[in-house]
Every structure is written in structure tokens, then in C-alpha cells.
């Protein structure tokens, strides 16, 4: 197992700790370097800037994505560790040397189930973590430094901690084999709304499932079974839709069958005396689906939408 210790400033940490979020965006001001160090669910730890040479918390890696700052704010809001979009933009300008423009692209390291230590529990960084390291450093679990670090984390997060395997999560459909989590530091993190949005956007290759539209600001991650109805933040419960199609889908004016064909309700014409462009989609197969079968819309969620939401 590999862990990553990433460097962040104390203001980002303090704001995140104060609101106890279910996910955070550990963003990078530059929009060029892809974070490839950790596998999904890998442990990512927060090291504060010098002179606070301590590990103060961490989270579990979900995905890295490049997003315009406006969309990163829309997806994660306060979980970006800033108070508003204006502060977000100012922070990016502070760290970037180039002309970032009005809506710069940044790197987003999405972390689920973050945890934040009280100051008296902060952990000194390993001796090999030199002061001139400005981004971060990885550690292999086989090393003595990594073992000692993990043991200190266990002691500070003893009891019902995020470092203990969550059997309820292991039992969820599709999560299966508990042997996969042989190391108790590995958990199946619960995804939040921002993580869901990023995962669905990337899984659909930034294209509307029905039209193939690629204009990112108008694309939205839609839940097939709404979160308010206990629909999970899972890729299999998501579709990437153009914003107008998202609204119509949520209101039942069209649905998608379990075999991935579009059905458009006659109610559009009856209620609005229009809808020609939408009826053109009727009967057609979904245009864009995830490459991996396991990431495609689950039949049980589509069937639920057909029966509970679609207006027919």
C-alpha cells in the first residue's frame, strides 16, 4: 500500500475542519499535472506548511480531474476550503505565475471521508520529509517510517474511526469481496455530491448521454433515483445530461429504459404545445454510455425512474 502526504496551508485546513465536510477538494492551482500517485481509496494525508511541520488530517482518494474554477466551486462550494468564489479566484492568482484568465482550469484531487485531528494530536512528519518539499511525498507501507506513521494514526483515531473497515459499506451491492480490504486502513469511502459530479462527468467523457454535447458548463450529473429518495451517490445511479434535459428528466418528462432507450412523455406537447427537439430523441438509444459495463446505469435505478417518476 502507498500513502501520500500532501502539503496544504493552515487556512484551508482550519476552514475544512470547522465545517466537518463529507468530502473535500484538495485543489492544485496549476491545471497541468495529473495526480497519479494513489489508487482509488488510497490514503491521502494533510501536512501543514512550514513552520507547522505536522500531519493534521487526511482523507481517501476518489479521483483527480481538471476543472474550471467556476465548476469546481459549483461542485464543491465551501469544501474547496474557501469562503466564496471570489476568494477562490484570488487564491489561485496568488499561486500562479501565468495570466490565469477569468476562469482558470485547476487540478482537483477529490477526497472522501476526510478526518481532522485536534492540534494536540498532530503528528510530526517523518524525518525524510524535507522542508523544501512543496507539493508532497509518497511512502510505501513496507517502510518503517510509514508503519510508524500509520500506528500513530491508529492511536489517535482509535474506536469507531475512519481507519477501521466499515462492514456496512462492505456489504453494499457491488462492493463485495471483503478480502480486498485486507489492510484496515483501506475503506470504501462514501461519496458526496461533488465527488459524484466529478465521477459522472469523467465517466461519460464530458459528453451529454443523450446528445453528445461537450460544452462543459451546461452539463450536469443527474441522479436516476434522487438522493432525497435514498438514491446513492454512485456512478451506476448517474447520467451526464445537458441542463435542460436534466430538468426534464427529474420532472419525469422523459426516461431511459433498462435497455438504454429514450422515452419521451406526451405531456410535453400537452402542457407546453412544443417539444419538437425533445421528441426527436424518443425511441433512440442513449448516445453516450460509460466504456466499462460496471459503470453503466443500473437497471434497478432505471426501472425505478420508469415506474415512479416518468409521466408516460
Steps between C-alpha positions, in 0.01 A plus 500: 500500500615853426399816684549863400580794725384818326596851607225754568464830681347535841212721391375227261529245780329714764202581279451138405531384861243757616230370268578125525418425132429159349747574220762760411669633188875507562552727203816588313525850347673373187292312247768288336625222732284191542510340845582132441665398824213328682252236395133565565431491876868561577584691817585868446633694802507876562837650596490868597741753354822581684537588786204271585686185403224266607248264351162634606247278320426315182243337273454232236583561135205487260611659173717770347340730245574826322213748540446872441495671837133597453402134465721395790316757712163377371590139577663544843412847630641554850667160477764673288626654825408858401205719595380596153587495132673839515737377771557181301604697193724728707676202657568351157642828368726513805659164421514516121763690309318503168196702401237266638213667316145546626429128549828309528519121490632348823586151617244347736602215729167377633513339846217325684447452874759755612611502861659784696715462809493732798822696531623300800472188281692631200771260385856615423593430138753223434863610505529431126234764427736792435401865547556576132222260391221728380246259351522170682671165533390137476586220742484125449330304777799265530725777632556555872405867468165413347426230760577740784282768343207262457535379858487858628187558294341188648566620852351842433198366315429201721143376536237556228752662271527563130806276509297195596335292231129582471317167471173672407668650197662168409154343486361745243408359161793519264758546775531129570826331581611592850839343439572800282522702821762288668674808634277676757614839374308441179132588502229536239446875534151643487478738208353849530320716244818657366674163462192365326501791255869458414478122462193514277649781290822310440333162451281644222809658343352848556220436250123513546367143505210587264646754259877472524521872592852590621451855634603429858324791680156373386560136593369373834523173689145374547391239752273236346348424839513832689718532807193618692344160423806315634665487160875459557785716374620220271603506136239231427233742627621785281464650153679799353232718343470843343341729757159523328487122463596461865199710602262305275641167621456596867141609431413183310457641149729231367665186628749236393405135482712225658626415149613864459241647265335841543128538568349850472170579670203631302451747785761736351277563200180508707631744759733719294378460140860447398787256544596411144871478584428274796266269310780452246684308772210263564564134428868554435775322695702698750780662302779490759551226758802425723753270340500263796185293542520526879471882480188507282158594644375220722173342372341522845545880512372544144200282575427706812506820294273341235245401762519782755597815309419464128171667405425263211 
